[in-house]
Amino acid sequence: MPSHPAPSRITAASSGRGTVRAAAAYLRITVALVGRAAADLRRITERTQMSQTDVVNRAVSLYEFVDSEISSGAELIVRRDGRDQLVRLLLPAPPGGREASRATRRKSAGRRRTR
């Protein structure tokens, strides 16, 4: 018996490079990972004992959260041993291109905190 519910409706769309099937409960895709990403996925699944599907689902949700926060002017800070470190990620430019991105960085630069 499958571990996931059977979708009640499946729709398919062709992108020219394959077919994407969307279902009410889930979306099944095929992804080609570069070497580093494949090795990272292998390490994470070994360390956490989670399935590849669970790791990828969490990664997509985390990326959406981080991208949304950074796009709205937030900064990503990692705290280790009581020290804060600003993390800069290479994310796609926001709508409006590089000028909008520069304006967001200038706006957030005035709010930086250090400890």
N, C-alpha and C positions, 0 to 999 in steps of 0.2 A: 504494500500500500504506500503511495507517495506521502512524503512528509509535509508537502504543501497542498493547500486546497486547489482543486481543479478550477481553472477559470471558467466563469459562466459564459464569457464572450471573448473571442480573440479577434483582433483586427490586425491586418498586416499592411505594411507600407514598404515599397521598394525604393532604395536609395541609389540604385545603380551598382552598388558594391555588395549587395546582399539584401536579405529581407529582415526587417525588424518586426517582431510580433509583440504587441502590447496587450496585456491582459488586465482585467479588473484588479487582480490581487498582486501581480508581479510582472516584471519585464525581463525577458531572457535575451541576453546579448552575448556576442563573442568578442573578446578583446585580445589584441596582440600586445603583450607587455615587452618592453625593452628589457635587456639583460638585468640592469640594476633593479628595476621595478619587480621583475620576477624573483630575484634573489631576496629582495625586501619582503615580498609576499610570503616566500618560503620561510624566512626567519620569523616573521610575525605569527604565522600559523603554528610553527613549532613551539614558539615561546608561550603563546596564549592558549593553544589547543583548540582554537576556533577554526571553523571551516573557511576555505577561501571565499566562499560566498558571503559569510558573515563579515569577514575582514573587509572585503570590497564594499559591501553595503555601508559599513561604518565609515570607511574612508570617504565615500561619496558624500555622506551626510556631514562629516567633519569639514570637508572641503567647502561644501555649500555654506556652512556656518561661518568659517573663516573668511571666505570670499565676501559674503554679505556684510560682515562686520568691517572688514578693511575697506570695502567699497563705500561704506557710510562714514568713513573717517576714523575708525578705531585703529589701535595699534596692537600688535601681538607681542606680548612680553613674557619671557620665560624667567622664572625665579629659581635659582639654584644656590644653595648655601647662603641664603639671605641677600643675594645680589640679583638685581634685575638686569636683563639683557633684552634689548629691542631686537626682534626678529624681522628681517625684511624678506618677503616672499616675492617671487616673480609671478605675478598674476596678470591676466589680460587687462589691457587698459579699459577703463570704464566707458560707457557710452559718451561720446563727445571727444574721444581720443586722448592724446597725451596732455593737452592743455587742461582738460578736466582732472586728469591724474595729478598734474603739478599743483593745481589749485587745492586739491584735497590734501596733498602733502604739506603745502604751506599752511593750510588751516590747522592741521593736526600738529604741526611743529611747535606752535605756541602752547600746546597743552602737554608737552612731554614732561614726565616726572622722572627723577632719578632718586635712588635711595642709597 
